[in-house]
Amino acid sequence: MVLSRFWLVIIIVSLVYILGMLATGNSYSIDHAVNGERGDPILIAETTPDQLPASVRNQINLSSENTYTIKGQTSKTDTTYTLDHGIVKVTSGKQTTDGILPTSKSAIFDLLIPLIAYLSFFCGILQLLIDSGASEKMAKLLSPVFVRVFPEVPAKHPAISYMTLNFAANFLGLDSAATPFGLKAMESLQELNPDKDRASNSQIMFLCLHAAGLTLIPTSIIGYRAAQNAQNPADVMLPCIITSFIGTLAALILVGIRQKINFKSGVLILALGSIAGVLTALMLYITHLGIAEKNHFTNNISNVILLSIILAILVYAFLNEKVFAADGKNIFSSFVDGVSSGLKTGITIFPYILGMLVAISLFRNSGVFEILSSGVSRFFLMLHVDKGVVDALPVAILRPFSSSGSRGFMIDAMQTYGVDSMAGRLSSVFQCSAETTFYVIAVYFGSVKIKNTRYTLPTMLLVDLICVIAAIFVCTLFF
């Protein structure tokens, strides 16, 4: 209900603002919100050459392309005059995201098709985990911890295995693997849900922990920093790890209090302590590596572990071929069954993805997001917050709405203020330490057709806020 109303508010406010700006003459065209593509220049006026200042007209005539650009303080304020068939088109700045029609198109070709491919492959691997009996043994091993965090989930239930693999993939920064594992976990938890339209406690706990995104190797962030020629691309690793760990603890505590989880359990304390110990040991190891060794380690460790997991599942399945034969299957037919399941899941969640992406497209292209972002930045500047922190805030504000959008702001912050500046580093930690909240809720609950998400959205947004505060504090200490 909360997500539905928020979705409606975003769309209605954005549409009213777009149409209002056009009606009052503050916008010359709203075509960018419908047909424009990311990076396109935004049309702000059209005129005839004789109405232009003589200096501008002369510069256009001197140009071989009939174009003249007046540089602003940033690329967003550049103004370009282009003569086309006797009409001068005046554009300023570039579009930050696709309009609703290109968004709908790219949702299929750039998002749905790759997502279905990832889902199909990993669901095939997961089917081997199930049919070989490995998931049951894995669940039995981990159930002492999981039954305390997820008391509604029976010991040895397959959902435990799926959630474990999802957390492990997130831990390693493997988003392409985390999503299929997470969707299978939600499907498995839905089997235990007595009210199929209402999110269960276990589903809420799982999704909030998933969204907190405990990360060990922020592979993509390091890659972006390396591409921008950072002096040490991996120097944000420790802030990313610490911030995501704080976010995960916050999610566990906030949801646990609501669900009356017993935090005094010795098993739970031991598990959390073990995770903290592993993180500390790895951080100590990584900090002693040179720049080249850090890059080599971070570039390989995640993929090595992922391939090792796949190898272990395949070897276990091979050693237990009799189990498949007893069910009238073989290893390959079991894999194919899992692929088919992944394909169906991808098609099921697409409408939820499309609806959320279109809402975000309108929200950004309307200018409402820029107003919100500018207002927040001015507020923090009035409080004399460090300008480097303020410059990175747009990434934090946009992150719950759009991963690609916040990533664009992160790269822009690196290019504008410097990849090794406070804004450049902090924006990297913002991008790493939180999840795309609205997208995640739409996809995961959409996959099992949950309508009432209960307190999931406000809890996840609160965790996002805690991650932002923690990121600022940690980066201030480190940099």
TACORDA-V643367 format. One record per residue. N is the residue number from 1. PSI is psi in whole degrees, 0 to 359 (999 if undefined). OMEGA is omega as a letter, one per 40 degrees, with the letter a starting at -180 (999 if undefined). NEAR is the number of other C-alpha atoms within 8 Angstrom. Layout:
n = [N;N]
psi = [PSI;PSI]
omega = [OMEGA;OMEGA]
near = [NEAR;NEAR]
//
This chain:
n = [1;2;3;4;5;6;7;8;9;10;11;12;13;14;15;16;17;18;19;20;21;22;23;24;25;26;27;28;29;30;31;32;33;34;35;36;37;38;39;40;41;42;43;44;45;46;47;48;49;50;51;52;53;54;55;56;57;58;59;60;61;62;63;64;65;66;67;68;69;70;71;72;73;74;75;76;77;78;79;80;81;82;83;84;85;86;87;88;89;90;91;92;93;94;95;96;97;98;99;100;101;102;103;104;105;106;107;108;109;110;111;112;113;114;115;116;117;118;119;120;121;122;123;124;125;126;127;128;129;130;131;132;133;134;135;136;137;138;139;140;141;142;143;144;145;146;147;148;149;150;151;152;153;154;155;156;157;158;159;160;161;162;163;164;165;166;167;168;169;170;171;172;173;174;175;176;177;178;179;180;181;182;183;184;185;186;187;188;189;190;191;192;193;194;195;196;197;198;199;200;201;202;203;204;205;206;207;208;209;210;211;212;213;214;215;216;217;218;219;220;221;222;223;224;225;226;227;228;229;230;231;232;233;234;235;236;237;238;239;240;241;242;243;244;245;246;247;248;249;250;251;252;253;254;255;256;257;258;259;260;261;262;263;264;265;266;267;268;269;270;271;272;273;274;275;276;277;278;279;280;281;282;283;284;285;286;287;288;289;290;291;292;293;294;295;296;297;298;299;300;301;302;303;304;305;306;307;308;309;310;311;312;313;314;315;316;317;318;319;320;321;322;323;324;325;326;327;328;329;330;331;332;333;334;335;336;337;338;339;340;341;342;343;344;345;346;347;348;349;350;351;352;353;354;355;356;357;358;359;360;361;362;363;364;365;366;367;368;369;370;371;372;373;374;375;376;377;378;379;380;381;382;383;384;385;386;387;388;389;390;391;392;393;394;395;396;397;398;399;400;401;402;403;404;405;406;407;408;409;410;411;412;413;414;415;416;417;418;419;420;421;422;423;424;425;426;427;428;429;430;431;432;433;434;435;436;437;438;439;440;441;442;443;444;445;446;447;448;449;450;451;452;453;454;455;456;457;458;459;460;461;462;463;464;465;466;467;468;469;470;471;472;473;474;475;476;477;478;479]
psi = [314;315;319;315;320;319;315;318;315;312;312;313;317;315;317;317;316;310;325;319;323;317;327;359;7;344;136;323;147;17;329;329;341;307;346;155;153;132;349;147;146;123;124;347;160;140;179;155;323;344;358;155;146;322;318;318;319;320;323;316;327;339;136;339;10;41;142;131;129;116;134;189;328;171;337;344;6;138;127;134;123;122;121;109;46;357;133;119;127;121;150;127;180;150;133;338;164;153;179;326;311;326;317;320;311;334;328;306;324;342;305;311;311;322;316;322;314;313;314;313;308;330;327;316;319;326;325;323;321;305;335;346;1;325;323;318;321;318;321;321;322;349;328;327;312;327;343;326;328;72;341;347;121;150;144;7;142;334;329;317;316;316;321;314;324;312;321;318;318;318;325;2;25;79;323;332;328;319;309;317;318;320;322;324;316;320;318;320;331;331;332;352;117;333;100;342;352;131;134;166;318;319;321;315;314;312;322;321;321;315;329;330;55;121;135;312;97;70;311;322;316;321;317;319;323;321;334;13;43;147;319;93;332;9;352;1;308;315;323;315;313;315;317;327;319;317;320;317;320;317;315;316;313;313;322;320;317;324;6;46;143;102;355;2;129;323;318;317;319;319;314;321;323;318;315;323;317;315;316;316;317;322;318;321;315;322;341;357;151;175;313;318;323;313;318;316;311;331;338;330;318;312;327;316;319;312;327;322;314;316;316;318;317;318;317;319;319;320;347;39;331;328;318;316;324;333;9;26;174;177;317;320;326;318;317;321;319;322;317;321;319;322;316;320;318;317;324;319;348;314;324;320;312;314;318;319;321;319;317;322;312;319;317;317;340;334;353;320;318;322;314;312;316;321;316;318;316;322;315;327;323;331;6;33;144;135;327;323;314;320;336;349;324;327;315;322;321;338;316;341;317;120;315;322;313;327;320;318;324;312;321;320;320;316;324;314;349;134;331;14;169;316;318;317;316;320;327;318;321;314;326;327;7;167;164;87;307;322;314;314;316;316;309;314;329;327;335;10;40;130;320;104;0;234;17;310;307;325;316;322;323;320;320;315;318;320;321;312;317;320;317;314;313;315;327;322;319;323;999]
omega = [a;a;i;a;i;i;i;a;i;a;a;i;a;a;i;a;i;a;i;i;i;a;a;i;i;i;i;a;i;a;a;a;a;a;a;i;a;i;i;i;a;a;a;i;i;a;i;a;a;i;i;i;a;a;i;a;i;i;i;a;i;a;i;a;a;a;i;a;i;a;i;i;i;i;a;a;i;i;a;i;a;i;a;i;i;i;i;i;a;i;i;i;i;a;a;i;a;i;a;i;i;i;i;i;a;i;i;a;a;a;a;a;i;a;i;i;i;a;a;a;a;i;i;i;i;i;i;i;a;a;i;a;a;a;a;i;i;i;i;a;a;a;i;i;a;a;i;i;a;a;i;a;a;i;i;i;a;a;i;i;a;i;i;a;i;i;i;i;i;a;a;i;a;a;a;i;a;a;i;i;a;i;i;i;i;i;a;i;i;i;a;a;a;i;a;i;a;a;i;i;a;i;i;i;a;a;i;i;i;a;i;i;i;a;i;a;i;a;a;a;i;i;i;i;i;i;i;i;i;i;i;a;a;a;i;a;a;i;i;a;a;a;a;i;i;i;i;i;i;i;i;a;a;a;a;i;a;a;i;i;i;a;a;a;i;a;a;i;i;a;i;i;i;i;i;i;i;i;a;a;a;i;i;i;a;a;i;i;i;a;a;a;i;a;i;a;a;a;a;a;a;a;i;a;i;i;i;i;i;i;a;i;a;i;i;i;i;a;a;a;a;i;i;a;i;i;i;a;i;a;a;i;i;i;a;i;i;i;i;i;i;i;i;i;i;i;a;a;a;i;i;i;a;a;a;a;i;i;a;i;i;a;a;a;i;a;a;i;i;i;i;a;i;i;i;a;i;i;a;i;i;i;i;i;a;a;i;i;a;a;a;a;i;i;a;a;a;a;i;a;a;i;a;i;i;i;i;i;i;i;i;i;i;a;a;a;a;a;a;i;i;a;a;a;a;i;i;i;i;a;a;a;i;a;i;a;a;i;a;i;a;a;a;i;i;a;i;i;i;i;a;a;i;a;a;a;i;i;a;i;i;i;i;i;i;i;i;a;i;a;i;a;a;a;i;i;a;a;999]
near = [8;8;9;7;8;8;10;8;8;12;11;8;8;13;10;8;10;11;9;8;10;12;7;7;7;7;9;9;8;10;7;13;13;10;11;12;11;10;8;8;9;10;11;10;8;9;10;9;10;6;6;9;7;6;6;9;11;8;10;13;8;7;9;6;4;11;12;11;8;7;9;9;6;7;8;8;10;13;12;12;12;11;12;8;4;7;10;12;13;13;12;13;11;10;14;9;11;15;16;12;9;12;12;11;8;9;12;9;9;8;9;11;9;9;10;12;9;11;16;14;11;13;16;16;13;10;12;15;12;11;10;13;9;11;11;12;9;11;15;10;7;9;11;10;10;11;12;11;10;10;9;7;13;7;9;11;10;11;13;15;12;12;12;8;10;15;12;9;13;14;12;11;13;10;8;8;12;14;10;14;15;12;10;11;12;14;10;10;12;11;6;7;9;4;7;9;8;10;15;9;9;11;11;12;14;9;11;14;11;11;12;16;15;14;15;11;11;13;10;7;10;12;9;9;12;10;7;9;8;10;5;7;12;10;6;11;11;8;12;15;14;9;14;16;10;10;17;12;8;10;16;11;8;9;12;13;8;7;7;6;9;7;6;6;8;6;8;12;10;8;9;8;8;8;8;8;8;8;10;8;8;8;9;8;8;8;7;6;9;7;8;7;8;11;10;8;8;11;9;8;8;13;8;8;8;9;8;8;8;9;8;8;12;10;8;10;12;8;6;9;11;6;10;14;9;7;6;6;9;9;11;6;8;14;13;9;10;16;14;10;10;16;12;8;10;12;8;9;12;10;7;10;12;10;8;12;12;11;11;11;14;15;13;12;13;12;10;11;9;8;8;8;11;8;8;8;11;8;8;10;11;7;6;6;9;7;7;9;12;12;10;14;11;10;14;13;8;11;16;15;10;11;12;6;11;14;10;8;10;14;10;8;15;15;9;6;9;10;14;9;10;10;16;16;13;13;14;11;13;14;15;12;17;15;13;12;13;11;13;10;11;11;12;13;13;12;13;9;8;12;9;8;14;9;6;10;13;7;12;13;10;8;12;13;8;10;15;10;8;10;15;10;8;11;12;7;6;6;5]
//
